Amino acid sequence: MNRTQLGTALRALRQVSGREAKAVARGAVMSASKLSKIETGKVAPTVVDVERILTAIGVSDEVKAEYMAVARAEATEATAWRLVRRLGHHRKQQQIKALDETTGLLRVFQPSIVPGLLQTPEYVRAVFGRKGLGEDQLSRAVAARLARQSTLYDTTKTLRIVITEPVLRWRLVPAAMMAAQLDRVVSASRMSHVDVRVVPLDARQSDVPAHSFVIRDDRMVTVETVHAELTVTDPRDVEAYVRKFDGFAAGALAGEGMRRLAEGIRDDFLREQETAS
């Protein structure tokens, strides 16, 4: 089987399983029409599409590994944000949630904004508000991201999050809301399965935080650029991101040191709010 035969092979798997197309599409967080186009070869499935379809069908680990190896034949894929907008940002959040649910170790590096799993409702609205969405689309995107945050409370998972100090200072919302956002970061850091670290500005660094990325186990990396989201699956490339993540994590503040830094910045926001009022 090669990548051009993948759609037909997925359809055969689904039919053998006895699962209806609508049920598989729903489980894979895609429309029935998209699944049909994938199965008939009219649309080439992405690595993420294949993983979600296989999970929805409920195949064995051995079969999943075989099909994912074919899907990963092209090591890097790009999905333009304009296509995400057309699909709906709420659907994109649902797809990410589905990926999170099949991930045991989630590693997040973010040098720009508070990671989605840690964002307060006000911060989420500010993040999506930058995208020029209509009120209905904005509300649906916010609700979908907040629903995705259930991953944060799943104690069967290990979450490792590394952010840079500017993330704590970047004012996407007013001072009082920024203070509440930092409280949420601190609160999440106290969970036994969540490790939140901050790379401080006053520490000597040997690397540069070029962009954010998320590592799911050791199988997949997603990278956000200005125009598109990249999905990286070649094991050699994934390992390069793991090394970069570990390097930043090693030089970051953790535990009480991280919390003291975040709480100090939070107190600055609170004093600013009190002065303004």
Backbone as a ProteinNet text record, in pm:
[ID]
protein_1_A
[PRIMARY]
MNRTQLGTALRALRQVSGREAKAVARGAVMSASKLSKIETGKVAPTVVDVERILTAIGVSDEVKAEYMAVARAEATEATAWRLVRRLGHHRKQQQIKALDETTGLLRVFQPSIVPGLLQTPEYVRAVFGRKGLGEDQLSRAVAARLARQSTLYDTTKTLRIVITEPVLRWRLVPAAMMAAQLDRVVSASRMSHVDVRVVPLDARQSDVPAHSFVIRDDRMVTVETVHAELTVTDPRDVEAYVRKFDGFAAGALAGEGMRRLAEGIRDDFLREQETAS
[TERTIARY]
84	0	87.6	54.3	123.5	23.2	72.3	-12.5	-133.1	-118.6	-230.6	-341.8	-310.3	-409.5	-471.3	-429	-467.2	-617.1	-679.1	-823.1	-904	-872.5	-942.5	-920.5	-799.2	-767.9	-844	-857.7	-933.1	-1081.2	-1134.3	-1274.8	-1293.1	-1197.9	-1206.8	-1202.5	-1116.1	-1108.1	-1240.2	-1298.6	-1425.5	-1535.4	-1541.3	-1646.2	-1631.3	-1507.1	-1482.4	-1523.1	-1503.4	-1537.3	-1687.7	-1764.9	-1909.3	-1956	-1862.6	-1899	-1955.7	-2064.4	-2122.3	-2035.6	-2036.8	-1954	-1985.7	-2113	-2151.4	-2093.9	-2094.9	-2043	-1892.2	-1821.3	-1676.3	-1641.7	-1714.4	-1689.3	-1710.1	-1815.1	-1843.3	-1731.2	-1685.3	-1576.7	-1444.6	-1426.4	-1302.1	-1307.8	-1419.6	-1441.2	-1422.3	-1495.9	-1497.3	-1634.6	-1664.8	-1794.8	-1798.5	-1919.7	-1935.3	-1889.3	-1908.6	-1866.8	-1714.8	-1642.7	-1496.8	-1447.9	-1508.3	-1469.1	-1492.5	-1605.5	-1636.3	-1531.8	-1489.4	-1388.4	-1252.9	-1221.9	-1096.7	-1102.8	-1216.1	-1229.9	-1232.1	-1278.6	-1285	-1162.8	-1066.9	-944	-952.8	-1064.5	-1079.8	-1003.5	-981.5	-906	-798.3	-674.5	-565.8	-574.5	-578.8	-589.4	-457.8	-465.8	-346.3	-312.7	-197.4	-158.7	-261	-305.2	-403.6	-535.8	-579.3	-702.3	-694.7	-583.7	-568.6	-572.7	-502.7	-501.3	-641.4	-715.6	-850.1	-945.4	-932.9	-1019.1	-991.2	-863.7	-827.2	-875.2	-864.4	-912	-1063.2	-1133.9	-1280.1	-1325.3	-1250.5	-1285.1	-1257.4	-1148.6	-1114.6	-1025.3	-923.7	-834.3	-731.3	-662.7	-558.5	-437.3	-351.1	-228.4	-140.1	-137	-53	-102.3	-233.1	-290	-271.5	-291.9	-276.1	-133.2	-35.6	104.6	135.3	79.9	103.6	49.6	-73.3	-136.5	-72.7	-34.2	28.3	165.3	234.4	364.4	347.5	240.4	211.7	175.4	92.4	48.6	166.5	266.9	382.2	488.5	456.5	553.4	597.5	506.4	543.2	562	685.2	722.2	663.2	634.6	582.4	465.4	355.6	238.1	206.8	147.2	109.2	-39.3	-107.4	-247.8	-260.2	-295.7	-304.2	-415.8	-392.8	-492.7	-620.5	-610.8	-732.3	-825.9	-767.4	-849.8	-913.1	-838.3	-894.2	-1011.3	-995.2	-1103.6	-1227.7	-1205.4	-1318.6	-1388.1	-1309.8	-1364.3	-1436.6	-1380.9	-1434.7	-1334.4	-1294.1	-1195.4	-1248.9	-1379.5	-1434.9	-1412.4	-1421.2	-1395.4	-1248.2	-1160.4	-1018.1	-989.9	-1053.8	-1034.6	-1085.9	-1195.7	-1248.4	-1151.1	-1087.6	-988.7	-867	-822.2	-708.3	-744.6	-865.8	-911.6	-907.2	-949.2	-945.5	-802.6	-707.9	-566.8	-516.5	-552.8	-510.4	-556.9	-675.7	-732.4	-653.7	-579.3	-500.3	-351.9	-320.7	-182.5	-157.7	-51.3	-17.1	75.5	174.7	270.1	256.8	213.3	194.4	296	381.7	483.8	453.8	443.5	407	516.5	567	658.5	592.7	584.5	514.2	589.6	647.9	720.8	638.7	510.9	433.7	311.5	227.5	104.2	86.5	-2.7	-34.6	-91.7	-43.4	-95.4	-246	-310.4	-455.9	-512.8	-444	-495.2	-499.7	-423.6	-415.4	-489.6	-551.1	-611.1	-743.6	-763.4	-892.1	-990.4	-1122.1	-1220.7	-1195.4	-1157.8	-1132.8	-1012.1	-910.8	-788.9	-818	-895.8	-933.9	-1005.2	-1100.1	-1175.9	-1082.8	-984.3	-889.5	-805.3	-764.6	-683.9	-761.5	-884.1	-963	-1016.8	-1028.9	-1076.5	-983.8	-855.8	-758.5	-783.1	-866.2	-880.6	-994.8	-1062.4	-1168	-1289.6	-1323.3	-1438.8	-1567.9	-1677.8	-1808.7	-1841.7	-1941.4	-1971.2	-2007.5	-2084.3	-2122.8	-2000.7	-1916.3	-1795.7	-1700.9	-1693.1	-1606.3	-1654.5	-1782.1	-1838.1	-1818.5	-1836	-1819.6	-1673.4	-1582.1	-1439.3	-1397.9	-1446.5	-1414.2	-1467.5	-1592.4	-1653.2	-1577.8	-1534.5	-1462.7	-1326.9	-1257.9	-1128.4	-1147	-1246.3	-1269.6	-1306.3	-1383.4	-1418.1	-1293.5	-1201.1	-1076.3	-991.9	-1011.1	-929.4	-955.8	-1053.1	-1075.3	-950	-867.2	-741	-652.8	-660.3	-576.5	-604.6	-726.2	-767.1	-763.6	-712.8	-701.8	-570.7	-579.6	-459.3	-388.4	-446.3	-376.8	-271.6	-273.2	-178.9	-68.4	43.1	151.6	163	151.5	160.3	285.3	370.6	490.4	481.4	477.7	456.3	571.2	635.6	744.2	705.6	707.1	678.9	792.7	801.6	902.8	840	922.5	871.5	786.9	821.7	736	590.7	567.1	429.2	347.8	410.6	341.1	317.2	386.3	379	305.2	283.4	223.4	75.3	35.8	-95.7	-202.9	-256.4	-368.3	-500.4	-503.6	-624.1	-583.4	-680.7	-648.1	-576.7	-516.2	-431	-499.8	-623.5	-694.2	-712.6	-742	-759.3	-626.1	-518.4	-386.2	-350.3	-386.5	-360.2	-433.9	-559.8	-638.5	-577.7	-527.5	-464.9	-340.2	-259.5	-139	-174.5	-283.4	-330.5	-364.4	-422.8	-459.5	-334.1	-232.5	-106.9	-46.7	-45.1	11	-69.5	-202.4	-289	-264.9	-254.7	-231.7	-98.1	0.6	134.5	136.9	34.7	28.5	-30.2	-81.2	-135	-19.5	-38.1	71.4	115.6	27.1	60.6	95.9	101	128.7	257.6	351.3	477.3	482.1	470.2	474.9	606.2	681	809.5	814.3	892.7	907	1055.2	1091.6	1228.4	1242.7	1323.3	1331.4	1417.1	1384.6	1457.8	1599	1620.4	1751.3	1851.2	1814.6	1905.9	1977.1	2103.7	2181	2124.9	2106.6	2048	2144.6	2131.1	2214.4	2131.5	2001.4	1913.5	1816.6	1745.5	1652.3	1512.3	1408.9	1272.2	1207.5	1229.8	1183.6	1031.1	965.4	820.4	767.9	636.2	574.6	566.9	557.9	535.5	479.2	411.3	351.3	398	447.8	493.6	394.4	339.5	245.8	318.5	341.1	424	555.4	599.6	717.9	682	552.5	506.6	474.4	448.8	400.1	431.1	467	487.1	401.3	330.8	259.7	327.3	347.2	418.9	329.9	310.8	229.3	319	296.6	364.7	261.1	304.1	211.9	101.3	134.8	36.3	-23.3	39.4	-7.2	35.7	-28.2	14	85.3	206	282.5	266.9	254	250.5	374.6	457.5	586.8	581.2	616.6	605.2	730.9	827.8	951.5	1019.9	1051.6	1110.7	1235.9	1314.7	1435.9	1402	1298.5	1255.7	1188	1106.4	1041.9	1147.6	1251.9	1358.8	1428.1	1440.9	1502.3	1418.7	1286	1199.1	1205	1215.2	1228.3	1355.4	1464.7	1590.5	1577	1510.9	1492.9	1406.8	1298.6	1211.4	1289.2	1364.3	1439.6	1543.4	1601.7	1698.7	1635.5	1518.8	1450	1401.1	1351.7	1301.6	1412.9	1533.4	1646	1685.7	1668.1	1706.4	1591.5	1477	1358.6	1336.7	1263.3	1224.9	1107.4	1110.6	1003.5	957.9	846.4	799.9	783.2	831.3	813.4	885.7	999.5	1070.6	986.7	923.3	835.7	717	659.1	541.1	573.6	690.8	729.9	741.3	799.1	811.5	673.6	586.3	453	371.1	381	303.9	355.4	485.9	540.9	488.3	481.9	428	278.3	208.5	65.2	43.2	124	109.1	132.7	223.5	245.2	118.4	53.5	-71.1	-179.2	-186.2	-287.1	-262.6	-136.4	-105.2	-139.6	-112.8	-146	-297.1	-373.7	-518.6	-570.1	-512.2	-554.6	-522.8	-407.4	-368.4	-461.4	-498.8	-585	-724.4	-769.8	-907.1	-909.9
-120	0	125	221.1	349.4	459.6	582.6	691.9	717.6	694.3	717.5	614.9	500.8	395.9	402.9	502.8	508.4	524.3	609.7	632.9	505.9	433.2	307.8	206.9	201.3	108.6	146.2	274.2	318.5	280.8	296.3	257.6	108.3	27.8	-116.3	-151.4	-84.1	-105.5	-74.2	39.5	81.5	-19.6	-66.6	-161.9	-293.9	-339.9	-464.2	-449.7	-328.4	-305	-299.4	-279	-266.8	-128.9	-33.4	102.6	180.7	253.8	338.2	461	510.3	625.3	746.2	771.1	887.1	878.3	759	741.1	762.4	710.9	728.1	875.3	941.5	1083.7	1164.6	1133.1	1204.8	1181.5	1057.7	1026.4	1088.3	1109.2	1167.3	1319.5	1376.5	1521.6	1578.4	1520	1572.9	1548.4	1615.9	1596.4	1462.3	1409	1283.1	1298.9	1418.7	1440.6	1436.8	1490.6	1485.4	1341.7	1262.9	1122.4	1050	1078.1	1014.6	1049.9	1176.7	1219.1	1154.1	1135.2	1066.7	921	854.7	712.9	687	783.6	765.4	823.8	876.1	925.7	1064.8	1135.4	1270.6	1373.5	1341	1428	1344.3	1395.1	1323.9	1350.4	1247.6	1269.4	1316.5	1403.5	1443.6	1335.8	1348.1	1256	1259.9	1379.7	1395.9	1331	1348.9	1284.9	1133.4	1075.4	929.5	880.4	950.4	908.3	913.9	1019	1032.1	926.7	898.7	797.3	660	626.1	496.2	484.2	592.7	591.1	573.6	641.3	630.6	491	426.6	289.9	192.2	217.8	132.1	15.8	41.5	-65.2	-98.7	-209.2	-250.5	-159.7	-164.3	-83.4	-121	-250.5	-296.1	-240.3	-245.8	-192.7	-41.7	22.8	168.3	207.9	136.3	166.2	149.2	45.5	19.9	133.6	175	280.1	416.4	441.4	570.1	581.4	470.1	471.8	515.9	470.4	511.9	660	701.9	841.8	936.9	890	975.4	972.1	910.9	904.4	1043.5	1141	1280.5	1340.2	1376.1	1404.9	1533.7	1632.9	1760.6	1804.4	1842.9	1892.7	2032	2113.7	2249.3	2270.5	2329	2364.6	2515	2586.1	2732	2774.7	2881.2	2930.4	2972.3	3015.9	3055.9	2936	2815.4	2694.7	2662.3	2688.3	2668.7	2763.7	2888	2985.8	2939.2	2884.2	2835.3	2719.1	2629.7	2516.4	2563.4	2665.7	2714.1	2686	2790.9	2771.4	2678.9	2674.5	2584.3	2438.2	2409.7	2272.6	2237.6	2334.3	2311.4	2278.2	2349.7	2321.4	2182.3	2140.4	2005.8	1900.3	1927.8	1834.4	1824.3	1938.1	1936.8	1858.9	1877.8	1804.7	1654.1	1612.9	1470.4	1418.4	1498.5	1459.8	1451.5	1550.3	1551.3	1426.1	1380.3	1264.2	1136.1	1133.2	1013.2	1033.1	1137	1169.2	1145	1072.4	1048.1	1154.1	1195.7	1298.3	1415.9	1530	1649.5	1754.4	1795.1	1896.5	2020.6	2134.8	2260.1	2362.9	2424.5	2537.1	2658.5	2767.4	2886.2	3012.3	3085.4	3207.6	3334.3	3321	3438.4	3465.5	3364.7	3384.3	3268	3285.3	3178.2	3059.9	2938.4	2822.3	2805.3	2755.1	2743.2	2668.9	2563.8	2485.1	2565.1	2674.1	2753	2885.8	2916	3047.3	3063.4	3182	3216.9	3250.3	3248.4	3282.4	3419.2	3517.6	3652.2	3652.3	3578.7	3570.6	3496.1	3388.5	3313.2	3405	3483	3574.2	3676	3724.5	3820.4	3755	3629.8	3558.6	3541.2	3492.7	3472.1	3603.8	3703.8	3833.5	3898.6	3857.9	3911.5	3862.3	3759.9	3693.6	3750.3	3853.7	3916.6	3829.3	3745.3	3656.2	3730.2	3686.5	3736.2	3690.1	3751.8	3721.2	3574.3	3516.6	3375.3	3284.7	3306	3225.1	3244.3	3368.7	3396.5	3321.2	3327.1	3259.3	3108.3	3052.5	2907.9	2866.7	2950	2920.3	2925.1	3026.3	3038.9	2918.3	2881.9	2768.3	2638.4	2620.5	2497.5	2490.7	2605.7	2602.8	2574.3	2633.2	2608.5	2462.2	2403.9	2261.4	2175.1	2218	2143.4	2139	2235.6	2243.3	2130.1	2044.6	1927.4	1840.1	1848.9	1774	1808.5	1932.6	1978.7	1901.4	1852.3	1786.4	1633.7	1582.3	1437.4	1390.6	1332.7	1295	1172.2	1109.6	997.5	1048.5	1177.5	1237.1	1311.9	1331.5	1415.1	1537.3	1655.2	1779.7	1855.3	1887.1	1966.2	2092.4	2206.2	2333.7	2427.5	2477.4	2574.8	2702.7	2814.9	2944	3039.4	3148.8	3249.3	3359.9	3432.9	3538.3	3642.7	3683.5	3780.8	3736.3	3605.4	3554.8	3607.7	3614.6	3659.3	3809.8	3881.2	4027.5	4084.4	4000.5	4048.5	4079.1	4204.8	4253.1	4234	4116.2	4093.1	4136.4	4148.8	4189.9	4294.7	4367.6	4468.3	4409.8	4498.9	4457.5	4360.2	4388	4300.3	4160.5	4153.7	4024.2	3951.9	4028.3	3966.2	3905.9	3975.5	3922.3	3790.2	3785.4	3661.9	3550.9	3589.2	3489.8	3430.2	3512.8	3461.4	3374	3407.8	3321.6	3182.4	3178.2	3047.4	2967.7	3034.3	2965.6	2906.1	2987.1	2940.7	2823.4	2835.4	2728.1	2597.4	2604.2	2483.3	2419.4	2501	2448.7	2364.4	2375.3	2298.3	2158.1	2129	1995.3	1896.4	1778.8	1681.9	1632.6	1634	1581.9	1693.2	1817.4	1932	2000.3	2015.7	2084.2	2210.9	2327.2	2454.7	2524	2561.5	2627.8	2758.7	2853.8	2983.7	3012.5	3043.6	3082.7	3231.4	3266.7	3406.8	3491.9	3620.4	3712.5	3741.2	3725.2	3763	3648.1	3535.8	3420.5	3413.9	3378.6	3361.9	3243.6	3262.5	3157.9	3116.4	2992.8	2942.6	2910.4	2936.5	2907.8	3023.6	3022.8	3130.7	3072.1	3129.2	3078.2	3126.9	3055.7	3102	3102	3000.7	2989.1	2886.4	2883.3	2785.6	2648.8	2544	2410	2320.1	2214.5	2115.8	1977.9	1899.6	1762.9	1666.1	1577	1476.4	1342.2	1297.2	1179.8	1201.4	1102.6	1122.5	1097.8	1118.8	1080.6	1198.2	1315.7	1425.3	1559.3	1657.5	1794.8	1886.7	1980.6	2083.5	2217	2293.5	2421	2528.4	2638.4	2748.2	2855.7	2884	2994.3	3102.3	3210.7	3320.2	3275.9	3194.5	3162.7	3023.1	2935.1	2796.7	2723	2609.1	2515.8	2399.6	2367.5	2256.9	2134.3	2018.6	1891.9	1812.7	1782	1716.8	1576.3	1475.7	1337.6	1253.7	1301.4	1225.4	1213.4	1092.6	1074.8	1158.5	1179.3	1260.8	1406.4	1457	1594.9	1609.7	1510	1513.5	1517.9	1438.8	1435.7	1570.6	1643.1	1776.3	1871.2	1859.9	1943.9	1901.1	1770.7	1722.8	1779.8	1778.2	1833.1	1982.8	2053.6	2197.6	2222.9	2144.8	2158.9	2131.9	2022.5	1985.9	2093.4	2155.6	2261.2	2381	2423.7	2535.4	2497.3	2375.2	2330.7	2329	2289.6	2281	2418.1	2522.4	2655.9	2738.7	2676.2	2748.5	2733.1	2827.1	2820	2723.9	2643.3	2547.5	2561.3	2499.5	2494.5	2631.1	2644.9	2769.5	2886.6	2862.2	2969.2	3028	2941.2	2987.2	3062.3	3008.5	3072.6	3209.9	3224.3	3355.9	3458.8	3417.3	3509	3548.8	3451	3479.1	3564.1	3533.2	3609.4	3752.4	3772.3	3907.4	3991.5	3932.2	4002.9	4027	3929	3946.5	4063.3	4073.4	4183	4318.1	4322.4	4447.1	4486.7	4390.4	4418.7	4467.9	4404.7	4445.3	4586.5	4619.8	4757.3	4858.9	4821.7	4910.5	4933.8	4825.6	4837.2	4924.7	4908.7	4989.7	5136.8	5164.8	5303.6	5367.1	5289.6	5340.5	5369.5	5292.5	5310.4	5416.3
0	0	0	-87.6	-85.2	-48.3	-46	3.9	-86.6	-216.8	-307.7	-289.3	-228	-204.5	-64.8	11.3	152.3	172.1	91	106.5	86	-19.9	-47.9	64.1	115.9	224.8	351.9	378.2	496	483	362.2	340.7	364.8	315.7	336.7	485.3	558.7	703.9	770.7	733	794.2	764.9	638.9	601.3	675.2	691.3	765.1	911.5	964.7	1106	1128.9	1019.1	1033.2	1075.7	1084.4	1126.5	1008.7	1034.2	930.7	908.3	785.8	750.4	837.5	864.4	945.2	1085.3	1142.7	1278.6	1282.1	1182	1175.9	1154.8	1066.2	1041.5	1168.3	1240.2	1365.3	1466.6	1478.4	1571	1529.9	1399.1	1347.3	1340.3	1384	1383.7	1242.9	1148.3	1011.7	951.8	844.2	780.4	707.5	690	616.9	472	417.5	278.5	265.4	366.1	360.8	371.4	461.4	473	341.1	277.5	149.7	43.7	41.2	-56.4	-28.9	98.9	133.7	89.8	119.4	87	-63.4	-141.1	-286.4	-358	-280.9	-339	-397.6	-375.3	-430.2	-347.2	-219	-128.8	-61.4	-62.4	4.9	154.9	238.5	383.2	442.3	540.5	613.6	716.8	777.4	883.9	997.3	1030.8	1137.5	1099.3	973.1	926.5	944.4	901.2	907.1	1052.1	1140	1280.5	1341.2	1310.1	1367.4	1310.7	1180.7	1118.4	1178.5	1192.3	1249.6	1393.7	1469.6	1608.3	1612.5	1521.4	1517.5	1476.6	1387	1346.2	1460.3	1535.9	1648.9	1610.2	1529	1483.9	1591.3	1572.4	1667.3	1655	1754.2	1751.2	1633.2	1599.3	1489	1355.8	1335.5	1211.6	1205.5	1318	1321.4	1285.8	1341.4	1313.4	1165.3	1103.4	961.1	875	903.3	822.2	848.1	971.8	1002.4	936.8	921.9	854.4	708.9	645.7	507.9	504.1	599.3	603	622.8	695.1	726.1	616.2	503.8	394.7	352.5	361.1	340.9	479.7	509.6	647.8	703.9	618.6	666.8	580.3	645	575	625.3	538.6	577.5	551.2	649.7	634.9	653	546	551.9	646.6	720.7	815.4	744.5	617.9	546.4	528.5	519.8	510.6	644.8	752.6	886.9	908	862.7	876	800.1	681.7	601.9	672.5	729.7	805.4	929.6	994.8	1122.4	1232.6	1304.6	1410.4	1520.1	1538.5	1640.2	1601.5	1470.3	1425.9	1444.1	1419.3	1439	1585.2	1678.2	1820.2	1855.8	1794.5	1818.2	1767.3	1654.7	1601.2	1692.3	1744.9	1836.8	1963.7	2011.7	2130.6	2105.6	1985.5	1951.5	1951.1	1902.8	1906.4	2050.3	2130.9	2270.8	2344.4	2310.3	2379.1	2351.6	2241	2208	2240	2315.7	2349.8	2497.9	2530.2	2670.3	2726.9	2646.2	2686.4	2590.9	2643.9	2563.3	2606.2	2512.1	2540.2	2457.3	2523.7	2457.7	2482.5	2375.1	2389.1	2326	2401.6	2353.6	2394	2297.3	2328.6	2310.4	2269.8	2231.1	2317.8	2337.6	2414.7	2512.1	2607.4	2701.4	2622	2642.7	2568.7	2587.7	2485	2486.6	2605.3	2651.2	2763.6	2893.1	2901.5	3024.8	3015.6	2902.2	2882.8	2957	3015.8	3075.8	2963.5	2991.4	2887	2823	2904.9	2851.7	2758.3	2796.1	2714.1	2583.6	2592.2	2472	2373.1	2424.9	2337.4	2271.8	2346.3	2289.5	2179.9	2201.2	2101.7	1971.1	1979.5	1858.6	1803.2	1888.6	1843.2	1742.8	1741.9	1647.2	1504.9	1489.3	1359.4	1274.9	1325.5	1247.5	1225.1	1322	1308.6	1340.7	1280.7	1319.3	1460.5	1522.8	1662.9	1684.3	1591.4	1606.6	1597.8	1497.2	1481.5	1599.6	1648.5	1763.1	1886.6	1912.6	2031.2	2022.2	1903.3	1885.7	1902.7	1853	1867.8	2014.4	2087.4	2230.1	2306.6	2280.1	2350.6	2322	2197.4	2160.5	2228.6	2238.3	2306.6	2455.7	2517.9	2660.4	2683.4	2591.6	2603.4	2590.1	2504.8	2484.7	2612	2700.5	2821.6	2919.5	2890.7	2975.9	2980.7	2876.7	2872.6	2991.9	3036	3147	3275.3	3290.1	3414.7	3405.4	3293.7	3276.8	3339.7	3457.2	3532.8	3475.3	3372.5	3307.4	3209.2	3182.3	3088.5	3162.2	3094.6	3145.5	3056.3	3114.7	3039.2	3081.8	2986	3011.7	2926.9	2991.7	2923.1	2956.1	2852.5	2869.1	2795.2	2866	2804.5	2838	2765.2	2795.2	2879.6	2953.5	3041.2	2968	2844.2	2775.6	2760.7	2757.9	2750.5	2868.4	2985.8	3106.3	3107	3021.2	3021.1	2899.8	2796.9	2672.9	2695.7	2676.6	2720.3	2612.5	2605.6	2514.6	2575.8	2707	2779.6	2883.3	2941.9	3043	3164.4	3244.2	3356.3	3451.2	3489.9	3584.6	3526.1	3396.3	3330.4	3315.8	3293.5	3288	3423.4	3532	3666.2	3686.4	3642.5	3654.7	3568.9	3451	3363.1	3427.3	3492.1	3557.3	3677.2	3746.6	3855.8	3803.3	3684.3	3626.5	3591.2	3538.7	3506.9	3633.9	3740.7	3868.2	3922.8	3916.3	3966.7	3891.6	3759.4	3679.6	3714.8	3748.4	3778.3	3905.2	3986.3	4111.4	4091.2	3973.2	3947.3	3935	3990.4	3997	3859.3	3760.2	3627.5	3529.4	3578.3	3491.6	3536.8	3444.4	3472.7	3388.8	3453.3	3382.8	3416.7	3314.6	3335.9	3257	3309.4	3243.9	3222.6	3097.9	3066.7	3100.7	3202.6	3246.6	3153.8	3149.7	3062.7	3113.1	3243	3297.9	3300.9	3239.1	3236	3101	3101.7	2979.3	2901.1	2770	2687.8	2576.7	2532.7	2423.1	2299	2305.6	2192.5	2174.6	2062.3	2029.4	2009.7	2073.1	2058.8	1929.7	1821	1689.6	1676.9	1729.4	1714.4	1814.2	1826.7	1916.6	1848.2	1929.7	1875.5	1984.7	1940.6	2031.6	1988.5	2084.6	2056.7	2120.2	2039.4	2089.9	2097	2221.8	2245.9	2169.2	2093.1	2008.2	1862.6	1830.5	1697.1	1606.5	1662.8	1580.3	1645.7	1562.6	1608.7	1523	1586.5	1511.4	1538.6	1432.3	1438.3	1378.1	1449.8	1398.7	1337.6	1209.5	1143.9	1112.4	1050.6	1021	925.9	825.3	722.5	734.1	810.6	810.8	937.3	959.1	1063.3	995.9	1043.1	988.2	1077.6	1016.2	1088.7	1050.9	1148.8	1126.9	1185.9	1105.2	1153.1	1132.8	1055.4	1039.2	1175.6	1222.2	1355.5	1378.5	1274.3	1290	1318	1251.4	1274.1	1409.7	1445.8	1577.2	1687.3	1672.3	1772	1783	1673.1	1677.3	1764	1754	1837.1	1983.5	2007.7	2145.6	2209.2	2135.2	2187.6	2216.9	2126.6	2146.9	2270.1	2285.3	2401.9	2530.6	2532.2	2652.7	2687.9	2585	2610.8	2679.4	2630.3	2694.3	2834.6	2850	2980.7	3084.3	3041.9	3135.4	3188.3	3107.1	3150.5	3205.7	3227.7	3273	3423.2	3479	3619.8	3634.9	3738.6	3764.7	3909.4	3942.1	4080.4	4144.5	4267.3	4342.5	4277.7	4213.9	4144.5	4032.8	3954.6	3846.9	3903.4	4011	4068.1	4127.5	4188.1	4240.8	4129.2	4017.1	3903.7	3851.8	3829.1	3775.6	3872.4	4001.4	4100.2	4113.1	4096.1	4098.8	3983.5	3864	3747.3	3766.6	3822.4	3851.5	3946	4049.5	4146.3	4080.4	3982.6	3908.1	3832.8	3772.4	3701.9	3799.1	3916.2	4015.7	4065.3	4089.4	4134.2	4025	3901.9	3791.3	3783.9	3805.3	3802.2	3914.3	4033.3	4148.3	4126.7	4066.9	4039	3936.8	3836.9	3730.1	3779.5	3880.4	3931.3	4041.7
[MASK]
+++++++++++++++++++++++++++++++++++++++++++++++++++++++++++++++++++++++++++++++++++++++++++++++++++++++++++++++++++++++++++++++++++++++++++++++++++++++++++++++++++++++++++++++++++++++++++++++++++++++++++++++++++++++++++++++++++++++++++++++++++++++++++++++++++++++++++++++++++++

